[in-house]
Amino acid sequence: MTAEPMSTPRTVETSLRYGDCGARWGNLAAPSGAFAVGDEFAFAGEEGRRVVRRVLPFPTDPAKRLVHYEAAPD
């Protein structure tokens, strides 16, 4: 068995951030279907990868999802 090569995470605009965020976690307001649990991404202009931990219905817009992320492990 061989390990799959690590792909470069996609870049996400910081304008998708929603609500409170900390140094290692935060939320995005993203279009439905844009993220799934386990997806990795990086914010444009920032260092560090993030990983999606939860995808929930957005409270005020059924076309969006509330995406909770945490810092990806090194």
C-alpha positions as a Python dict, from the first residue, in 0.01 Angstrom:
ca = {
    (1, 'M'): (0, 0, 0),
    (2, 'T'): (130, 346, -89),
    (3, 'A'): (35, 675, 68),
    (4, 'E'): (-157, 918, -148),
    (5, 'P'): (27, 1243, -220),
    (6, 'M'): (-83, 1538, -10),
    (7, 'S'): (-267, 1789, -225),
    (8, 'T'): (-249, 2163, -179),
    (9, 'P'): (-557, 2283, 9),
    (10, 'R'): (-782, 2520, -180),
    (11, 'T'): (-773, 2890, -102),
    (12, 'V'): (-1076, 3054, 59),
    (13, 'E'): (-1146, 3427, 79),
    (14, 'T'): (-1145, 3567, 433),
    (15, 'S'): (-1483, 3730, 359),
    (16, 'L'): (-1645, 3388, 419),
    (17, 'R'): (-1557, 3408, 792),
    (18, 'Y'): (-1868, 3434, 1004),
    (19, 'G'): (-1909, 3536, 1368),
    (20, 'D'): (-1649, 3475, 1635),
    (21, 'C'): (-1322, 3302, 1558),
    (22, 'G'): (-1016, 3212, 1758),
    (23, 'A'): (-655, 3142, 1674),
    (24, 'R'): (-730, 2772, 1609),
    (25, 'W'): (-1101, 2764, 1516),
    (26, 'G'): (-1380, 2958, 1348),
    (27, 'N'): (-1685, 2949, 1124),
    (28, 'L'): (-1761, 3018, 761),
    (29, 'A'): (-2088, 3116, 594),
    (30, 'A'): (-2054, 2917, 272),
    (31, 'P'): (-2281, 2812, -15),
    (32, 'S'): (-2451, 2477, 28),
    (33, 'G'): (-2230, 2196, -102),
    (34, 'A'): (-1910, 2402, -99),
    (35, 'F'): (-1755, 2215, 198),
    (36, 'A'): (-1768, 1868, 351),
    (37, 'V'): (-1632, 1735, 679),
    (38, 'G'): (-1260, 1667, 636),
    (39, 'D'): (-1201, 1926, 362),
    (40, 'E'): (-882, 2127, 407),
    (41, 'F'): (-838, 2490, 305),
    (42, 'A'): (-622, 2798, 362),
    (43, 'F'): (-732, 3159, 383),
    (44, 'A'): (-607, 3387, 105),
    (45, 'G'): (-307, 3586, 224),
    (46, 'E'): (-265, 3384, 546),
    (47, 'E'): (-48, 3093, 646),
    (48, 'G'): (-176, 2768, 796),
    (49, 'R'): (-420, 2502, 687),
    (50, 'R'): (-768, 2457, 833),
    (51, 'V'): (-985, 2145, 835),
    (52, 'V'): (-1366, 2135, 831),
    (53, 'R'): (-1509, 1961, 1140),
    (54, 'R'): (-1885, 2029, 1105),
    (55, 'V'): (-2124, 2149, 834),
    (56, 'L'): (-2462, 2268, 964),
    (57, 'P'): (-2767, 2439, 811),
    (58, 'F'): (-2728, 2817, 816),
    (59, 'P'): (-2992, 2962, 1051),
    (60, 'T'): (-3117, 3246, 828),
    (61, 'D'): (-3047, 3125, 473),
    (62, 'P'): (-3129, 2774, 346),
    (63, 'A'): (-2889, 2819, 52),
    (64, 'K'): (-2591, 2851, 289),
    (65, 'R'): (-2415, 2631, 541),
    (66, 'L'): (-2243, 2717, 867),
    (67, 'V'): (-1902, 2551, 840),
    (68, 'H'): (-1699, 2501, 1160),
    (69, 'Y'): (-1323, 2465, 1108),
    (70, 'E'): (-1017, 2406, 1323),
    (71, 'A'): (-645, 2439, 1257),
    (72, 'A'): (-525, 2133, 1067),
    (73, 'P'): (-272, 1916, 1250),
    (74, 'D'): (86, 1944, 1123),
}
